[in-house]
Each structure stands twice: as structure tokens, then as C-alpha cells.
Amino acid sequence: MPRVALFPGSFDPVTNGHVDLVRRSTRLADRLVLAIGTHPGKAPLFTAEERLAMLDAACGPLARAAGCELRCITFADLVVAAARREGATLLVRGLRGAADFDYEMEMAGMNGTMAPDLQTVFLPAAPELRPITATLVRQIASMGGDVSPFVPPPVAARLKAKFAS
């Protein structure tokens, strides 16, 4: 039976930190599902379709090189429900620091209660990628800053176009 991992997030936009976690996650599963949360209370910079395209472009080649099937989806309900629909037994979460750890431990506990068969796997961010957040990338881009050190080239181009005067 293939091992399926689900990596949920907003991916607004896809960062080099996300890409690094995807690269490492392809070693843990035969099929990796990147799941974009779409919740009515949030106003993302990029549409779900744009984020799906960015994920596929940035992560598809990595998955193929690793021999891992990649699937990019959206979900608007609980992450455990999305994981069940996809047949995932692993839930991948990245950690940048202590604040992430505390929050993610709470979420892992709640998810574990709702779906005991779903195991949360924490992957620490590479040291050079720890400061990168999608929020900071959006802020830098909105002020005309160069985000190319923080995101894949196609994402940098999309951000530049999004904020072009």
C-alpha cells in the first residue's frame, strides 16, 4: 500500500521554505498531497488557482525527480477531513522555531484526537530558510522589495506583476 502524506498550508505565496519541505517530504511518502486551505475568513493575495499553479511549477519537478507522485488540491474544511479523502496517513508540518512548535503541538494533539490514524510529522526548516514567511514575502513585495532570495523565480515574477503600478 502506498504511503500518502498531506502537507497543508495557505502557500500564499509558495516560498523557498515550502519548496525545501516538499523536497524532504518526497522521501517520506510515495504520494505527496499539497493541500491549500481556502477559508472564507481569509483574503489571500493569490487565488487558489494561482497558488495551485505555483505549487505545481515549483514542486512538480522535485517530486518527479524523487519518484514521488505529487497532487495539489484545495480544501475548505478540517485538515483531517482532507487527509481522509486523500487516503493520507502522514500529516507534514514545518517548524521554523519555538513559536511554531508550540502551535503545531497543539494542532497535532487536536488532529490526533479527531483522527488517531493520522500521524503528524514535524520537519525543521533549514537554518537559512527559518526567517522566511509568506507574510513577510508579501510585505516586501508590496513595498517594491526584491523577494528573489525567498521564493522560486516564477513566484518572484508573479509577485512583481501583482504589485506593478
N, C-alpha and C positions, 0 to 999 in steps of 0.2 A: 504494500500500500504506500503510495507516495506521501511524503511528509510535506504538509502545507503550512506556510507561515503567513500571517497577515500583519502588515505594517501600516497602522492607521496614522493619519495626520491631516493637517489642512493643506500643507505643501503650497503655501501662498506667499512667496513663490518657492520652487524647488531650490534648495541650497546645496553647496558642496558637502555640508554635513549630512543632508539626506542621502546624497549620492554615495557617500562613504558608508553609511549604514546599510544601504541597499547592497553595495558590493559585498559587505561582510555577511549580510543575511542570505545571500545566494549560496553560501557554504553550509547553511543550516537546513535548507529545505530543497525539495525537488520542484516545488511551485511556490512562488512568492507573489502575494496579492498586495498591491499598494492601494490602500483604501482612503479616498478623500472624503472627509466628513463635510457634509453640506447641511448646515443647521440654519433655520430661518432667522435666528437672532444675530447671526454674524453677517457682516458686509465685506466679503473678500475683495481684494484688488483684482484678481483674475477670476474669470468664470470657471465653473467646474470643467467645461470642455477644454479651456486653455490649459488648466492645470493637468488634466489627463494627457494632453499632447506634450507638455513639458516633461512629465514623468516618463512617458514612453520614449521620447527622444533622448533624455539624459540617462535613463536606466535600462532601456531595452538592450543596447549593445553589451552592457555589463552582464546582464542575465544570460544572454545568448553565449557569451564567452565562457561563462561558468557552467553552461549546460543546465541552467535553471529556467523553467517556464515562468514567464512574467505575465501578470494580469493586473490591469489598472481599472479600478471601479470607483463609484461613488456610493455613499451610504448616508442616510439621514436618521438612522435610529441608533440603538446601542451598538457599540463595537462588538460585543459578544454575539449579538444577532447577526451582524455582518460576517463574523468569523464562522458561525454555524452554517450560514448559507454557502460559504465558500469551502466548507469542509476543513477549516484550519484547526490545528491542534496547538500551534505556537502563535503567540502574540508578541511581536517585536517592538521594543520601546528603546529609544536612545536616551542617554543620560549625559548632560553637559556638566553638571555639578550637584552640590548638596541639595539645592532647592528642587531641582528636577527629581532627585532621588526620593525626597520626602513625598512629593506629589505622586510620583509614579508608584511608590509603595502603597499608598492609599488606594490608588486606582487598581493595582494588581490584586489587592485584598478584596475589593468590591467585585471585580470581574471574576475572581476565583470563587467567590460565593455564588455568583449567578451562573457560572459555567465552570464547574470543577475540572472538566476535561480539557480546558484551555490553559496552557502553561505560558506565563509571561516570561520572556527572555529579555534581560537588560543588556544593551551593548553600550559601553562607554564611548563617548565621542573621542576621536583622535585629538591629542592635546592642541594641535594647531587649528583645529576646527571648533573647539569649545566656545569661543566667543560669538560664533555666527548664529544669529537668529533671523528668522524670516521677517520679524517685526523691524529689526534694525536694518536689514537689507531694504525693506520698503521705505523706511525713513530716509536712508542715504540716497536712494534712487529718486525719491520725491524732491530732494533738495539739489538734484543735479550732480550728485557724487558718483564716483566710479565704483560700481559694485562687482567688477570683473574678478577681483580676488576671492569673492564669496559665493559665486554662483557659476554654473556651467555657461559657456559662451552664448548658446541660444536663449537662455533665460536673461542674461545681461542685455541682449538685443531687444527682447520683449519688454523689459523694464524701461529701457531708454525710449522705446517707441510709446509706451504707455504714458510717460511723463514729458514727452516732447511738447513744447509750447505751441 
